[in-house]
Amino acid sequence: MGFGSYDESEQREQTSEDEEDVEAVNVHENDHDGQLSFESDLSTNELVSQLDGMKDDDNDD
């Protein structure tokens, strides 16, 4: 065999062995139903203004 060649039967066997070892991932394992709330002394406009300031700081970098 030349450089970079492989035996196709070995490749198929390796792939099927790898697939058997794979475990499925349950993306809904940690789903939670509920609510989130918080209290702030700042108004919505003040919070948006602070957010805009943070975005401007990131753009300066």
JONORUR-V881335 format. One record per residue. N is the residue number from 1. RES is the residue in three letters. PSI is psi in radians with two decimals (NA if undefined). BURIAL is 1 if it has 16 or more other C-alpha atoms within 10 Angstrom, else 0. Layout:
n=N res=RES psi=PSI burial=BURIAL
n=N res=RES psi=PSI burial=BURIAL
This chain:
n=1 res=MET psi=2.55 burial=0
n=2 res=GLY psi=3.08 burial=0
n=3 res=PHE psi=2.29 burial=0
n=4 res=GLY psi=0.00 burial=0
n=5 res=SER psi=2.75 burial=0
n=6 res=TYR psi=2.79 burial=0
n=7 res=ASP psi=2.06 burial=0
n=8 res=GLU psi=-0.60 burial=0
n=9 res=SER psi=-0.66 burial=0
n=10 res=GLU psi=-0.69 burial=0
n=11 res=GLN psi=-0.77 burial=0
n=12 res=ARG psi=-0.74 burial=0
n=13 res=GLU psi=-0.72 burial=0
n=14 res=GLN psi=-0.73 burial=0
n=15 res=THR psi=-0.77 burial=0
n=16 res=SER psi=-0.58 burial=0
n=17 res=GLU psi=-0.72 burial=0
n=18 res=ASP psi=-0.70 burial=0
n=19 res=GLU psi=-0.53 burial=0
n=20 res=GLU psi=-0.49 burial=0
n=21 res=ASP psi=-0.18 burial=0
n=22 res=VAL psi=2.27 burial=0
n=23 res=GLU psi=2.49 burial=0
n=24 res=ALA psi=2.56 burial=0
n=25 res=VAL psi=2.22 burial=0
n=26 res=ASN psi=1.79 burial=0
n=27 res=VAL psi=-0.23 burial=0
n=28 res=HIS psi=0.20 burial=0
n=29 res=GLU psi=-0.64 burial=0
n=30 res=ASN psi=0.49 burial=0
n=31 res=ASP psi=2.47 burial=0
n=32 res=HIS psi=2.39 burial=0
n=33 res=ASP psi=2.33 burial=0
n=34 res=GLY psi=-2.94 burial=0
n=35 res=GLN psi=2.70 burial=0
n=36 res=LEU psi=2.29 burial=0
n=37 res=SER psi=2.71 burial=0
n=38 res=PHE psi=2.79 burial=0
n=39 res=GLU psi=2.49 burial=0
n=40 res=SER psi=2.54 burial=0
n=41 res=ASP psi=-0.17 burial=0
n=42 res=LEU psi=2.60 burial=0
n=43 res=SER psi=2.92 burial=0
n=44 res=THR psi=-0.74 burial=0
n=45 res=ASN psi=-0.70 burial=0
n=46 res=GLU psi=-0.70 burial=0
n=47 res=LEU psi=-0.74 burial=0
n=48 res=VAL psi=-0.68 burial=0
n=49 res=SER psi=-0.74 burial=0
n=50 res=GLN psi=-0.72 burial=0
n=51 res=LEU psi=-0.78 burial=0
n=52 res=ASP psi=-0.70 burial=0
n=53 res=GLY psi=-0.70 burial=0
n=54 res=MET psi=-0.70 burial=0
n=55 res=LYS psi=-0.72 burial=0
n=56 res=ASP psi=-0.67 burial=0
n=57 res=ASP psi=-0.69 burial=0
n=58 res=ASP psi=-0.64 burial=0
n=59 res=ASN psi=-0.40 burial=0
n=60 res=ASP psi=-0.38 burial=0
n=61 res=ASP psi=NA burial=0
